[in-house]
Amino acid sequence: MQITLTIPEYLEQQLLETTGKLNLPIETLILQSLGQLFEEDKDAPSKEDIFNSLLIALMEVEDGKVHPIAELWDSINV
């Protein structure tokens, strides 16, 4: 499976500079960074749970089941 991310040009430049300094492919840097985020929190969902959530989200987008961000904020209880 392939996941495509669209990021702003300035962020891509920062990532490319960092990967150049570390001599890593950009994909590896992104995956390592995501892994570190979830390793720090022992209560965080597993990588499999995250992957499954992403798959569900992508399928919903493909099916046209998208909602304005304002609806998301309305559903969050602060």
N, C-alpha and C positions, 0 to 999 in steps of 0.2 A: 504494500500500500504506500502511496505517496501523498504527503501533505504539502501544500503550497502555502507559504506565508507571504503576504504583501506588507512590506514595511516602508516607512518614509525613507527617502534617499539619505538624509543625514544619519539615520540609525544604521543603515546598510554600510555607510562609509566608516562609522565607528566600529562596527563589527569586523569589517574587512581589515581595518588598521590593527585591531586586537588580534585577529587570527594570523595576520602577517607576523606580528611580534612573537606570537606563541607557536608559529609554524603548525597551525591546525586548520583543517577544513572548517568552514563556517558552520556546517551541520553538527560537527562534533562539539564545537563551543556551545551552541544552543542546547544540545542534549545534555552536556555536562552541567550547564547552568541550571537547567530545569531539574536535573537530578539533585543538585545541591540544595535547591529550594525545598524539596520534599524529604531529603535525608535529615534536615535539621528539625523537622516537626514529626515526632513519632506518631502523632494522631492524624497525620495527613493521609489521604487516600493512597492506596497502592498504585503503582505505575499502571497496572492492568485496569484499575478502576478509572484512572484518568484517561487512558486510551479508549476504553469503552464509552466514556462520556463524550469524548471528542468524536467518536464514530457516530453516536446518536445525534449529536449536534450537527455534524456534517450532513447526515441523512435528512434531518429536519430542514436544513437550508436547501438541499436539493429538491425537497418536496414543497418548497415555498412556504414553509412554516416559520416565518421570521416575524419579529415584532419590533416596533420602535423601542429604542433604549429607554424612553420615558416610561413605558409600561413596566420595564424591569425595575426601575427605581421605585415605582409606585407599589410594587409587590414586596419590597424589602422593608421589614419592620426595624426601625432604628431605635 
